């Protein structure tokens, strides 16, 4: 299956563990996402590999519903989840690295789709999604740094 990927980075002036804990709580992604997002946990208890979630995203007047699952949970260095919605499959992987200014967050997004969807994404939507990925990380930075 063809795919497209996006990567964005930001340095957040906060301890790595604090940033990891905030990002790995999927139910809080709506607080900093570039789109309107609501995520609810379907699995009880602590976040772990295999924890399941449901999300509703509003983007450009369209609603997307997704089922998601945590695929990596290695505190405080790596967190990842995968999912699928009406447009195809996706995965998000966050890498957290201590830096002199706090924590470097690297977000890698992989989108899986059929050939036509991938071509449309690369031609028409890639610039929009890159902008949204960078905007989300700027908002994440503001949210965490404002909390002190």
N, C-alpha and C positions, 0 to 999 in steps of 0.2 A: 504494500500500500504506500503510495506517495506520502510525503509529509513536508511540512514547513516548520522552521524553528525561528525563535526570537530569543535574544538574550539582552538583559538590561542589568545595570549595576548601580549601586548607591552605597555611600559610606554614611553610617548613622552614628551619631555621637552618643553611644550607649553601650553597656557591656554586652558581649556576645550572647550570653545566656538569656538576658532580658529580651533581646531582639528575637532569638530563636523561639522562646516561649510565646511571644506575641504572634509571630508569623505562623507557628505550627497550630495555633487555635483557629481552625478554619471558620468557626462561627463568628470570628471577628474580622474576616476579610472584607466584609461590607463597609467597615469603618475607614478603609483606605483604598479600596478598589477604584479604578477609573470609571467603571460602570456601576449601576445600582445592583447590588448583590445581596441576597439573603441565603444563608447557609444554616441548615439544622443538622445536628448529629442524629444519626440513626442507631449508632452503637453506644451502649451505656459505658460509663467508666472513663478511665484515663485514655488519652490519645496514644495509639500504638499502631504498628503496621497491621493492616487489616481493618482499622476503624472505618466505618462507612458514614457517608453524608449525602444530603440532597441539597441542591442549590437551585435558586431561581434568579436568573440574570435578566435585567432589562438593558438592552443595547440598541440604540437607534430606533426605538419604538417597537422592537421585537422582543418577545419573551422566550428565553431558553431555559429548559429544565434539564438538570443533569444529575446523574448518580455518580458519586465519587468514592474513592478508596485510598487511604494512606498506603504508600508503597515503601517509604523510607522514613525512619524516625530515629536519628542518631544525634541526640542532644549533646552539645549545642552546635554541631557542625553541618548537619544535612537534614532536610525535610522535603518529602516529595509526595505527590498524590496524582492519581490518574482518574479520568472520568470519560463519560460519553454523553452527548446530547444529540439534538436533531441534525447538527452539522457534521458530526463525526466524533473521533476520539481526540483526547488531549491529555497532556501530562505537564505538570509544573514541578520543577525541582529548584529548591533554594539551598544555596551553599553559604555558610556563614564563616567568615575568617576574621580573626582579630586584626586590627590595624592600629597604627599610631593615633588615629583620630576616632577610634571606636570600633565599629564592626563593618566590614565590607560584606554587603549582601549581593549575591549574584543570583539572578532569577533566570532560569532556562525554561522556555515553553516550547513544547513540541505538539504540533497539530497534525493529526492523521486524517486523511480524507481521500476520496476517489480522485482520479487524475484531473477531471474537470474542476472540481472544487479546489484542488491544489493550485491549478493554473489561475483560477479567478482570484484566489487568495494572494498569490505572488504578484499578480498584475495590479489588482485593484485594492486589496485590503491590507497588504503588508505595511505600507506607510502608516495607516490608521492604527493597526495593532501595535506597531513599534512605539508610536506616540503614546498610546494607552498604557503600554507596559512601563514606559519611563515615567509617565504621570503617576501611575499607581505607586511606584517606588518613591517618588518625591513626596507623595501624600503619606506613605508609610513613615518616611523619615520625619516629616513634620509632626505626625501623631505621636511617635515614640519620644522624640526630643521635647515636645511640649509637655509630655507627662513627667519628664524629669527622671 
